[in-house]
Amino acid sequence: MGDVGAYLETVGGNDRLALERVYAIARDVVPAAEEGTSYAMAALLYRGKGLVATVKAKKFLSMYPFSGQVIARHHDLLSGFETTTGSIHYSADHPLPEDTLRIMVQARREEIDAAAG
């Protein structure tokens, strides 16, 4: 079991299902993603860089695309969700739309590819 799988084992119920959904969509968008750790969070990595992480906090779930630029460029897709410069807050009852997740993960993949040359 990788880092993401081990982390998910620590979360239960609908929160776990919501976290698993984000990782499943990200894996579908970037099949080459591998489990690892980035910024001390279980994450999917692409080309050795953080692609996406999602974790449970006390009051919400957070998704981290490891890029403030991805969040800023797609802020119009995130109305109804609290955001910070590096994270998007959601819940099992108010999940991020699949299309939004796909767009954001693809945008992060493109950033990583561009940086790799």
Helices and strands as residue ranges (DSSP letters): H 3-8, H 13-29, E 34-38, E 41-46, E 49-56, E 61-64, H 68-73, G 75-78, E 88-90, H 98-116
